């Protein structure tokens, strides 16, 4: 029995209140169209979480199905699977086509319908896997596929005033999550209980601040003792012990936008060796924030901070770059890799960029002061220098958490 290739969910409910204004979304689509015109690209097929979200305000749930956003020189249309009903249409800035599961070729039929006679199509080389590339070449013989991921990333790196306002409000919520972590921290409390309290606090505040938003993906990593050695170590049920080094990592997510607050803490007391390392890492953090100004090159910032660590024989304990761009990204998708504070990144900072400063060192268990130390602030690059949108305190004066009876 033959079934329809498409289901029409357009008009199933009303379009929801969008995250950004129509003018802001049009600005984004017009910017990528200008690149397409300059590069001779007839249509673009975006497939990643971050670009589909950035250009349409729709964040898909993959679950083994293909999604897309086709932008040509006049229209923008999301491609979604029938399992999602009308939600993709309600969220999309632009039109939507919903394909059915009855035939595996239905997704490509939707793409073909939208790109028409395009002979040069932009795709994301850093997201399209080998299987999808082979299928596209088979389904679209004679079409030239060119990369649009890199230019799209460069456009995302400069934030609009609406984006900066959105990120700033999220940073405020991350600070609330940090305060909730401290509130829940006590000797004997498991990591997961601290994390749950922080996450619930942030989700409730997101619901209050964005009553029309989808509530998804906000989370907290709270690490203790040995678990602090990696920045992305998952929460466990380990119980906090007196003298433990601790790490709070709060990540509110709103409409695909991610912010972070990360801080080093100690449970009730800290050894002299721990204090020395913690205080020095805070000094590196302070200096790093001073360097985040227009005209500074990412690689030069990394090299100057490397020299600070080397002066105390600590450079070998640094584990990752000093910071990165913020915007549409998450721990499981997307990253503006062209704006990272690393030795191999030659990008020059410009007003409108939003960048973290997050130095980290990890001392192994065999050494005094063992554990992972990191602080993390988010700064908006301005014409005059920068504006720090993270307000949560850091350092020994603030974050040696006393006993609940003290």
VOGU-3710 file (C-alpha; in Angstrom, 3 decimals, decimal comma):
1> xxxxxxxxxx> 0,000/0,000/0,000  1,396/3,389/-0,975  1,323/6,185/1,572  1,782/9,923/1,121  5,333/11,258/1,116  4,372/14,322/3,158  2,042/15,288/5,970  0,848/18,887/6,209  0,948/20,166/9,779  0,983/23,814/8,769
11> xxxxxxxxxx> -1,794/25,615/10,579  -1,962/22,999/13,342  -2,148/25,605/16,094  -0,692/29,084/15,940  2,921/30,087/15,424  4,495/30,371/18,884  6,078/33,483/20,324  9,572/33,385/18,819  12,832/33,719/20,692  13,928/36,691/18,590
21> xxxxxxxxxx> 12,174/39,363/16,561  11,277/38,877/12,915  13,788/41,604/12,046  16,563/39,695/13,811  15,736/36,411/12,074  15,499/38,163/8,709  18,911/39,744/9,362  20,442/36,295/9,829  18,878/34,820/6,700  19,777/37,875/4,623
31> xxxxxxxxxx> 23,396/37,629/5,779  23,772/34,030/4,629  22,014/34,888/1,353  24,601/37,612/0,718  27,326/35,025/1,106  25,450/32,646/-1,185  25,184/35,333/-3,846  28,894/36,132/-3,618  29,831/32,420/-3,766  27,389/31,527/-6,556
41> xxxxxxxxxx> 25,387/29,155/-4,357  21,824/28,521/-5,552  20,509/26,990/-2,310  21,819/25,885/1,077  20,872/22,695/2,896  21,668/23,047/6,605  21,586/19,826/8,615  23,189/20,639/11,987  21,382/21,470/15,211  23,161/24,803/15,519
51> xxxxxxxxxx> 22,625/26,201/12,025  19,025/25,033/11,704  18,319/26,619/15,066  20,252/29,813/14,307  18,510/30,453/10,986  15,000/29,201/11,829  14,545/29,174/15,662  13,670/25,449/15,460  15,757/23,007/17,500  15,142/19,451/16,352
61> xxxxxxxxxx> 15,188/16,145/18,226  17,272/13,794/16,083  16,281/10,314/17,292  17,609/8,641/14,146  15,781/10,855/11,630  17,173/13,460/9,259  16,301/17,134/9,539  17,129/20,095/7,396  16,686/23,739/6,564  16,746/24,831/2,942
71> xxxxxxxxxx> 17,477/28,502/2,305  17,413/29,779/-1,239  17,475/33,384/-2,375  13,813/33,930/-1,532  12,513/31,377/0,983  13,527/29,398/4,065  11,892/26,060/4,882  12,595/23,551/7,643  12,357/19,826/6,893  11,097/17,692/9,766
81> xxxxxxxxxx> 9,904/14,162/10,468  6,253/13,311/10,982  6,864/12,159/14,542  7,139/15,806/15,616  3,684/16,809/14,411  3,187/20,552/14,039  5,856/21,651/16,529  8,527/22,328/13,866  6,122/24,494/11,843  5,017/26,400/14,940
91> xxxxxxxxxx> 8,626/27,165/15,856  10,105/27,848/12,409  10,759/31,338/11,123  9,652/30,479/7,612  7,814/27,528/6,147  7,989/23,821/6,990  7,765/20,539/5,101  7,037/17,362/7,067  8,028/14,052/5,502  6,697/10,632/6,467
101> xxxxxxxxxx> 8,584/7,525/7,558  6,988/5,233/4,973  9,942/5,471/2,589  13,578/6,256/3,440  13,849/8,416/0,342  11,127/10,795/1,517  13,644/13,137/3,157  15,506/13,545/-0,127  12,216/14,004/-1,952  11,566/16,949/0,372
111> xxxxxxxxxx> 15,018/18,396/-0,304  14,511/18,002/-4,061  11,168/19,751/-3,864  12,765/22,740/-2,111  16,032/23,161/-4,047  14,347/22,844/-7,445  16,859/23,086/-10,265  19,775/24,263/-8,095  23,119/23,268/-9,576  25,343/24,496/-6,756
121> xxxxxxxxxx> 24,216/23,643/-3,215  25,852/24,634/0,046  26,111/21,938/2,733  27,922/21,701/6,036  31,143/19,804/5,412  31,796/19,542/9,162  28,406/17,921/9,801  27,479/15,846/6,742  28,794/12,325/7,288  30,038/9,965/4,592
131> xxxxxxxxxx> 26,713/8,138/4,266  24,718/11,344/3,799  27,275/12,688/1,327  27,003/9,554/-0,785  23,211/9,694/-0,702  23,173/13,368/-1,705  25,473/12,673/-4,656  23,265/9,781/-5,729  20,017/11,711/-5,343  21,326/14,878/-7,009
141> xxxxxxxxxx> 23,508/13,859/-9,965  25,265/16,754/-11,646  24,911/19,038/-8,599  28,047/20,576/-7,116  28,129/20,536/-3,298  30,220/23,247/-1,631  30,943/24,032/1,993  28,760/26,588/3,740  29,603/25,615/7,340  32,687/27,808/7,677
151> xxxxxxxxxx> 31,095/31,035/6,377  27,974/30,368/8,453  30,161/29,984/11,539  31,905/33,282/10,857  28,540/35,023/10,649  27,426/33,463/13,956  30,578/34,666/15,723  29,404/38,310/15,758  26,326/38,600/17,974  23,474/41,050/17,490
161> xxxxxxxxxx> 22,183/43,197/20,337  19,201/40,833/20,687  21,518/37,870/21,037  23,700/39,654/23,578  20,630/40,582/25,644  19,491/36,931/25,501  22,896/35,611/26,579  23,173/38,222/29,346  19,866/37,138/30,881  20,997/33,523/30,713
171> xxxxxxxxxx> 24,244/34,412/32,492  22,160/35,877/35,310  20,350/32,551/35,587  23,661/30,663/35,626  24,647/32,778/38,631  21,460/31,635/40,371  22,413/28,045/39,604  25,819/28,642/41,189  24,229/30,030/44,325  21,971/26,961/44,474
181> xxxxxxxxxx> 25,047/24,698/44,265  26,648/26,476/47,217  23,375/26,331/49,128  23,153/22,554/48,694  26,846/21,810/49,314  27,645/20,085/52,593  29,810/17,235/53,808  27,985/13,965/53,208  25,761/15,254/50,397  26,061/13,331/47,074
191> xxxxxxxxxx> 27,128/15,199/43,935  23,847/14,435/42,209  21,751/16,077/44,917  23,708/19,313/44,587  23,339/19,173/40,791  19,599/18,469/40,941  18,991/21,470/43,206  20,951/23,755/40,888  19,254/22,520/37,714  15,762/22,820/39,190
201> xxxxxxxxxx> 16,528/26,373/40,319  17,644/27,376/36,816  14,756/25,682/35,000  12,200/27,420/37,186  13,818/30,792/36,555  13,972/30,132/32,805  10,242/29,345/32,854  9,609/32,624/34,639  11,823/34,706/32,334  10,764/33,015/29,066
211> xxxxxxxxxx> 7,198/31,799/29,649  6,804/30,872/25,962  10,107/28,964/25,642  10,586/25,233/25,369  12,233/23,953/28,558  14,992/21,560/27,616  18,690/20,730/28,013  19,568/22,816/31,106  21,922/20,850/33,332  24,557/21,012/36,087
221> xxxxxxxxxx> 27,804/19,132/36,561  28,893/19,168/40,196  32,166/17,334/40,821  34,077/16,486/43,983  37,537/15,161/44,793  39,037/13,022/42,038  36,037/13,792/39,823  37,225/17,397/39,384  40,176/16,344/37,209  38,204/16,702/33,965
231> xxxxxxxxxx> 36,034/19,655/32,973  33,287/17,425/31,534  33,194/14,616/34,083  29,579/13,527/34,677  27,803/13,782/38,007  28,106/10,761/40,276  26,692/9,710/43,642  30,037/10,315/45,404  29,479/12,057/48,734  31,319/15,256/49,596
241> xxxxxxxxxx> 34,081/14,866/52,181  35,603/17,544/54,394  38,520/19,229/52,595  37,331/18,133/49,142  38,066/20,275/46,136  34,768/20,867/44,325  33,684/22,176/40,919  30,312/23,688/40,093  29,353/23,877/36,429  25,967/25,423/35,655
251> xxxxxxxxxx> 24,596/25,369/32,109  21,233/27,009/31,457  19,974/26,397/27,915  17,339/28,562/26,252  16,366/28,108/22,587  19,636/26,350/21,751  21,745/29,069/23,382  24,215/27,937/26,006  25,976/29,779/28,802  28,200/28,465/31,555
261> xxxxxxxxxx> 29,302/29,310/35,068  32,207/27,309/36,472  33,833/27,758/39,856  36,278/26,023/42,200  35,067/25,482/45,768  36,241/23,635/48,871  34,239/21,812/51,503  34,865/23,519/54,857  38,649/23,783/54,549  41,500/23,888/52,028
271> xxxxxxxxxx> 45,143/22,888/52,512  47,965/25,375/51,965  48,951/23,568/48,754  45,385/23,803/47,458  45,139/27,488/48,364  48,378/28,327/46,536  47,226/26,668/43,321  43,705/28,063/43,560  44,875/31,611/44,134  47,312/31,396/41,238
281> xxxxxxxxxx> 44,657/30,062/38,882  42,470/33,011/39,873  45,363/35,334/38,954  45,541/33,748/35,505  41,767/34,159/35,227  42,011/37,850/36,116  44,777/38,473/33,593  42,916/36,568/30,896  39,853/38,766/31,280  42,029/41,861/30,863
291> xxxxxxxxxx> 43,270/40,503/27,523  39,792/40,039/25,997  39,676/43,309/24,046  39,239/44,206/20,368  42,339/43,670/18,256  43,837/40,902/20,379  44,551/37,638/18,582  43,312/34,417/20,181  46,693/32,699/19,823  48,536/35,627/21,429
301> xxxxxxxxxx> 46,208/35,541/24,436  46,853/31,828/24,870  50,610/32,300/24,649  50,666/35,091/27,246  48,655/33,013/29,708  50,892/30,023/28,999  53,840/32,130/30,123  52,075/32,870/33,412  51,585/29,173/34,130  55,157/28,401/33,049
311> xxxxxxxxxx> 56,488/30,965/35,534  55,110/28,748/38,325  56,011/25,440/36,613  52,305/24,686/36,085  51,937/24,783/32,307  52,145/20,995/32,000  48,974/20,751/34,113  46,844/22,845/31,750  44,374/20,627/29,905  42,441/22,696/27,314
321> xxxxxxxxxx> 42,069/26,118/25,709  41,429/29,276/27,695  37,943/30,021/26,369  35,589/29,972/23,415  32,720/31,699/21,679  29,210/31,574/23,104  25,893/31,466/21,295  24,083/28,542/19,660  26,018/25,543/20,960  25,768/22,687/23,421
331> xxxxxxxxxx> 27,803/19,825/24,856  26,346/17,506/22,216  26,257/19,802/19,207  27,797/22,820/17,644  30,742/25,040/18,447  32,194/28,108/16,781  35,639/26,569/16,468  37,002/29,634/14,707  36,797/31,606/17,957  38,698/29,665/20,603
341> xxxxxxxxxx> 41,480/30,943/22,827  44,055/28,413/21,645  47,593/28,557/20,346  46,437/27,484/16,865  43,612/30,035/16,439  44,494/33,241/14,582  41,102/34,948/14,917  41,262/38,580/16,057  38,679/39,683/18,632  36,001/42,109/17,429
351> xxxxxxxxxx> 33,147/44,009/19,092  30,038/41,842/19,231  31,881/38,617/19,984  30,948/36,816/23,222  33,841/34,842/24,688  34,612/32,970/27,898  37,740/33,081/29,990  38,159/29,696/31,676  41,691/28,689/32,671  42,060/25,207/34,176
361> xxxxxxxxxx> 44,881/23,182/35,648  44,702/19,647/37,040  47,188/18,303/39,557  47,307/14,474/39,770  46,418/12,599/42,940  50,091/11,911/43,702  50,861/15,590/44,289  50,030/18,122/47,019  47,037/20,214/46,038  45,632/17,479/43,789
371> xxxxxxxxxx> 42,491/18,218/41,811  41,102/20,344/39,027  40,906/24,135/39,328  38,868/26,264/36,967  37,046/29,567/36,909  34,772/30,659/34,076  33,333/34,059/33,174  31,590/35,201/29,972  32,553/38,543/28,449  31,054/40,602/25,644
381> xxxxxxxxxx> 33,695/42,283/23,486  32,851/45,982/23,133  34,343/48,920/21,244  36,021/50,078/24,460  37,165/46,679/25,770  34,780/44,144/27,287  31,798/43,741/29,577  31,708/40,840/32,011  28,183/39,411/32,226  29,082/36,824/34,902
391> xxxxxxxxxx> 28,510/38,109/38,424  29,243/35,110/40,636  32,231/35,516/42,994  35,300/33,287/42,958  38,391/32,505/44,982  39,209/31,468/48,581  37,588/34,549/50,096  34,179/33,495/48,801  34,009/29,772/48,069  35,324/27,772/50,987
401> xxxxxx> 31,889/26,498/51,915  31,448/26,350/55,709  29,794/23,487/57,530  26,077/23,823/57,913  26,458/24,176/61,658  29,262/26,751/61,381
//
